[in-house]
Amino acid sequence: MSRDNWDIPEVFRRAMEEAGWEGNRGEGGEGGEGGDRPPFPSRPRRPRGSNRNLWIIGIIFLLFISLNWLVGIYTDWLWFTELTYENVWLTRWSYQFFSFVAFFIIAFLILWGNWAIARRRAIKDTPEYNPRFLQIGAVKWILLGLALFLSFGFASSIAVRWDEFLLFLNRVPFGTDDPIFNRDISFYLFELPVYEALQQWLVSLLLLTILGTLAIYAVNNVIEIQRGKWRPWESAVLRQHVAFLAALILLLWASGNLFEIFNLNYSSRGVVFGASYTDINASLYALYGQIAFMVLGALVMLVNIFRLSLRPLLVAGGLWLLTTILVGGVYPSLLQRFEVEPNELVRETPYIQYNIDFTRLGFNLDEIQTRDFAQVDPLNQADINANSDVLNNIRLWDYRPLQATYTQLQALRPYYVFGEIDIDRYEIDGELQQVMLATRELDKSQLPSLAWVNTKLEFTHGYGIVMNPVDRFTADGQPEFFIKNLPPESEIPLEVTRPEIYYGELANDEVFVGSDRDEFSYPSGNENVYSSYQGTGGVPLDSFLKRLAFAFRLGDTNVLLSDEINTQTRIQIHRQIQERIDMITPFLALDSDPYIVLTNDGNLVWIQDAFTYSGRFPYATPDSATNINYIRNAVKITIDAYNGTINYYIADEDDPIIQSYSNAFPGLFKPLSQMPESLLSHLRYPEDLFTIQAEQYLRYHMTDVRVFFNQEDVWQIPQEVFEGNQQPMEPYYVIMPLPGEAESEYLMIQPFNPVGKDNMIAWMAVRNDPENYGELVVYELPKQELVFGPLQVESRIDQEPTISQQFSLWDQGGSNVIRGNLLVIPLNDSFLYVEPVYLRADTSALPELKRVIVATDTRIAMDTSLNGALSALLLESPGDIVVEDEGDGDTAVSTEDSPPVQTAPVDATVEELISAANTHFEAAQAAQRDGDWATYGAELAALEETLNRLVELTGETP
């Protein structure tokens, strides 16, 4: 055979020549003995020093690409140390780092170990007429580099799940078993996710290892491949190697089927979420069969290590396929169609009950107290008199128009902007008052100059808050401010002594404080007031290394070049409060509405609600918006607006997830009892959680299986009208006593309608005051009575001729009518509906509160104030006024629970009666202004009685 007949592909020949390999001739030279042997590598010609240069270049490259990472690590360490959370950083970093290192080593050992073995064995097994490409030195380094690269990718992909490993190692039992497999819930929350992640990771790794192994063996059989004569199963070394790896993959695949058995708890096959009758009586056995035949296939693969035996492997594969198709596909469908569907309620009853119980447990609905709102009576004067504190705290200001009002009246400069309007309560002059407030922060894009010194050194913080009571407005339709202007001016005993806001909702850039340049605080006339930061927030730039590190991190040479940055300067980064929290505890979900609190000592502190959550709670139906089926308001977080100090408080000590995190991060979470009293009294139940629970309760208030199966009593969130469009009604805060209780408290309320109907069927309240925090109560209305829902009241407002005509006149006069939140206020055994009305001129962005609409089950009234609207409502329906003879010639007129009022003597003259009527009218007006509804009702009753006497005496209607 001549060398010209060797079918060596040109690409391989060129690769050998470029690598410096020479053909190895036999003793006879090209035509002598051995001359018909194929080219065989003898010795490479390598330039001297090439390896050393490559190593130097590689090290420099690694240092360069690692520099960002090293700087990030160093500056993060400084930031965590400044907050005294360096132990949290070390724990997180340790889990991330050691997870990466451990899985990198595992991946590298599997990839490189198998590929190195395959290369060595393939070289020995190469036919003499095949070129031995695997002996080329570069091939070894290519394989090594590829193994390192892939190991890095595999390690990175699994190390991001460090928090799952952390929970796994610090897990605590839940104390409740799932109803099917009797495993503690902690197995599903903490263990099963880790097992599944490892199984999927190893299967992917081994599949890639097998592909690489096959490629290595194929390279040394290139001639057979080119001729179409390669039979890989006939190669013992290849068969043994691949069979062993394939057996491992099959065993891992079988373990995946084992995990799928537990995942039946998340099945969506049946009438409810969770394992159904068909899953337990068909799919479960299919999975058992798949596991058995997969293990059998793995054993057959192991036999193939010693001898080729394809028939048993095909049999095992065929049995697995039949099991999958028949037992896992056909049989469940037949069982569902002919056994379950004709008898669905009977067959699915236990599984429906599991779903009801575990969904209620997952969303904490099992803790809801259900009470009957037994009787709904018409609203009367006595209800008004008994609830003056409630009426004084009805929220007339809708947060959406109020946002624009704040901006127009209190922004004061183009570069000031208000964050979201917050709702809270404060004790003012001994009375609990509901208020709305917002922080005044900087919008640096509106600064007249965006020079570096302006944005980084001078304009560093927002300033002050604005606060107004929820129920008061001026004759011009503007809020009556409790706190306003710059510097903050307070009309109440609360003072803002530290108004600077360095950490807020809108602070999303870094600043340098305590520099040689004074910081802008607020404008004062034609001049500006400046200050210098005196707090502890930020990383001190007290060394050149720190300045260099932050300059590199920010890509900002000004950090090094600025002469105004000194050793006392601090850099404040991660100033946006939610970003700040995520840096420390990324495993907590955050409520969308952090809120500001003015403490008793005049400081501003943010409160942020945080949740633990999971989508792995067995049998619990997931929330449609978030896809989670377990959630707890486990943590309350406070952030000082001046210093950026963060504190974590456990709000739900019974939550196993927060217990596990607390075990992992000792000292991070404090008991709620350690929260300062001035903050504890401002805790609110998070609206996001309340909304999720309310959505789930629409169906899961039904605990009877038959009722649930037939969906006989499904509820829905009512609709309301805002800016002419219908939208779901939002929950709202009120100060009122729960029915049957005497003391008013801070509540959040959500009404409910029957599905497809607009009448109200129930309402849910959550208690916010510390002594009863988080208690959920649902009041169910009598099903035999019609209680108007919000949309029905909205329709009645639209149909009231006087109101409708007024709205039309405003709309035609160049103003837009904005109808705010419709509030449903329970008062004793009655309901009061309140809706504010705003006007916004087409040429102005300032909404003005112009009218208040109130309604009962029978009447609607609109006036320029709440008091006026209530007066109009009750004058048309006076209620039960009681006239009592005191026995001394005078008559005392009162309503239930109202103080007695002296009226004119029985022998009073016309002049005396007119004077008495004027006195009662003025007294009623004064009581109305003061919100003293008991006196107001009594004076109105006395006025009516006096006027009636005057009519009798004169015979004329006054």
Secondary structure, 3 states (H helix, E strand, C coil): CCHHHCCCCHHHHHHHHHCCCCCCCECCECCCCCCCCCCCCCCCCCCCCHHHHHHHHHHHHHHHHHHHHHHHHHHHHHHHHHCCCHHHHHHHHHHHHHHHHHHHHHHHHHHHHHHHHHHHHHHHCCCCCCCCHHHCHHHHHHHHHHHHHHHHHHHHHHHCCHHHHHHHHCCCCCCCECCCCCCEHHHHHHHHHHHHHHHHHHHHHHHHHHHHHHHHHHHCCHHHHHHCCCCHHHCHHHHHHHHHHHHHHHHHHHHHHHHHHHHHHHCCCCCCCCCCHHHHHHHHHHHHHHHHHHHHHHHHHHHCCCCCCHHHHHHHHHHHHHHHHHHHHHHHHHHHHHHHHHHHHHHHHHHHHHHHHHHHHHCCHHHCEEEECCCCCCCCHHHHHHCHHHHCCCCCCCHHHHHHHHHHHHCCCCCEEECCCEEEEEEECCEEEEEEEEEEEECHHHCCCCCHHHHHHHCCCEECEEEEECCCECCCCCECCCEECCCCEECCCCCCCCCEECCECCCCCCEEECCCCCEEEEEECCEEEEECCCCCCCEECCCHHHHHHHHHHHCCCHHHHCCCCCCCCEEECCCEHHHHHHHHCCCCEECCCCEEEECCCCCEEEEEEEEEEECCCCCCCCCCCCCCCEEEEEEEEEEECCCCCEEEEECCCCCHHHHHHHHHCCCCEEEHHHCCHHHHCCCCCCHHHHHHHHHHHHHHCCCCHHHHHHCCCCEECCEEEECCEEEECCCEEEEECCCCCCCCEEEEEEEEEECCCCCCCEEEEEECCHHHCCCEEEEECCCCCCCCCHHHHHHHHHHCHHHHHHHHHHHHCCEEEEECCCEEEEECCEEEEEEEEEEEECCCCCCEEEEEEEECCCCEEEECCHHHHHHHHHHHCCCCCEEEECCCCCEEEECCCCCCEECCCCCCCHHHHHHHHHHHHHHHHHHHHHCCHHHHHHHHHHHHHHHHHHHHHHCCCC
